[in-house]
């Protein structure tokens, strides 16, 4: 049995506000008033390293976009998560393969789980690919094979290239995509 609609709205509003306070990523909400479900959160993770295959090399990408779809059965039912930016990870499908995220955070989702816990878990997962538990997609299988042989060393974003610049009118210029840096620092 789902939560009463007002209780669900209140919980989701509190969780979104907690995310905005605690994790500092960009969140766009399909329905800011939470009047109709499903609600889609377009989440942009900023300054979080994650592996990406570019020109035959595994590099770190620091901007990641994903959708988090919340149904009226939340929090009893886990959110639906779809990755939207290029990724080379055994536990996250590339967008071309569906963009699904394979993580214990979703497998073990229960009423006490929160969006903040989930997003923090995604940050950890990005930097720590688990090749022993890949999704069955082609991209995830290739990534698992690679990470069984090679350790992923997340790069560190260069402050000059990854901090938003302030331009006239007090608006921050949107970060350009893709933001990819070689973790070995040879670029």
N, C-alpha and C positions, 0 to 999 in steps of 0.2 A: 504494500500500500504506500503510495507516494506521500510526501509531506504536504500539508495544506499549502496552497499557493502562496499565501502571505508569509508563512514561515520559510518556505523555499526562497522567496524573493529576499527576505531579510538575511538569511544565511548566505546566499550568493553575493548580495551586496557587501556584507561584512568580509567575505573571503576575497572579493576583488579589491576592496580597500586595503586589506592586509597585504595582498600581493603588491599593490602600488607603493605601500610604505616600506615593505621589507626587501623586495627584490629589485626594484628600480628598472624593470624592463618596460617596454612600450606595450600597452594593452588597448586594443580597440574593441568595443562591445557592439554587437549587431543591434541590440535593443538596450540602450542605457537605462531605461526605466524598468527593465525586466518584466514586461507585460505579457510577452508571448514566448513560448518555448517551442523548439529548442533555441537557446541563446548561443551565439557563436562568439568566441573570444579570439581575435586575431592577435597573436602574441609575437612580438619581436624580441628575441633574446639579444642583448647587446654586450659586447666584450666578453663573450663566453667561447673559449676555444673548442672546436670540434673538427674531426677529420673530414677532408674533402679531397677527392682525386682530381687533380688538375694537370693536364699535359703529362700524364704518366707518373706524377709524383703525388705523394700524400702530403698535403699542406693543411694548415689550420685556417678555418673560416671563423670569423668572430661575430658575424651577424647571422642569426637563424630565425626563420619565420615558420610558425606552425599555427594550425587552427585547433582550438579546443571547443568541442561542441557539447553543450550541457543540456540534457533533456529534462523533462518534468519529473523523472524518476531519480534525479540527483538528490542527495548524495548516496542513496542506496545503490544506484547504478553508477559505474565509473563513467567519466567523460570519454567522448570519442576524440582521438587525437590524430591529426594528419599533418605530417611534415611537408613543408612547401619549398624549401631551398635545397640546393644540391648538398648531398651528404655521402660519405663513404664510411659506413658504420655497420657492423654485423647485427645490431639491435634496433636500427632505425631504417625502414625502407626508404629508398629514394622516392621522390615524388612520382616518377614514372612507373614505379612498382606499386603505388598506392599510398606511400607516405606513412604507413602505420608504425607505431612505436611499440616495441616488445620490451616490457620492463616489469619487474616485480611490483613496482608501484601501482601498476594497473591490474596485474593479476591478483594482488592482495588488497585491492580497494575495498574499503568498508565505510560505514557511516562516519567514522572518526577521521577519515582521510580528508585532506584539504587541498585546494589548488596551490597554495604556497608550498606545502610539502612536496607535491608532485613536481612543480617547476624547479625547486631546488634539487630534486632527484634527477631531473632531466639534465641540469647543469653538470652534475657528477657523472651521469652516464655518458655525456658527450666526451668528456676527458678520459673516460675509462671504458673503452670498447670491450665487450665480453665475447670473444670468439668461440667460447664453448657453448653458447646459447643463442645462435643466430636465428633470425627469421629464415624461412625457406625460400625467399626470393633470390633471384640471380645476383642482384647487387649486394645483398646481405651475405650470401654464401661467398662471393669473391672477397668481400671485406673480411670475413672470418678467416679465410685462407691466408690473407695478407697479415692479419694481426696475430695469427698463430706463429708466424715467422718473425714479425717485426713489432717492437714495442712502440706505442704511440706516445710521442713526447709533445704535449701541447705547446704551441708557440705562445708568445706574450705579445699582445697588441702594442704597436708603436703609438705612443700618445699623439704624435703629430698627425698620424693618418686616421686615427679612430675616434678622436674626440670631436663632437659636433662643434662647428664654428658658429658663432653668433654673427648674424648679418643684420642689416638695417631693419628697424621696426621691432627689434627684440625677439624675432622668431629664430629658432635654431634651424640651420640648414640640415636637411635630411641626409643621413649617412648614405654614401653610394654603395651599391651592391654589384658585384660581389666584393667582399672584403676578405681577401685571402693573403696570408703571409706564410712563408716557409718557416716551420718550427725550428729548423736548423740555423736560420738566420742568414742563409746565403743568398738572399734576394735583396 
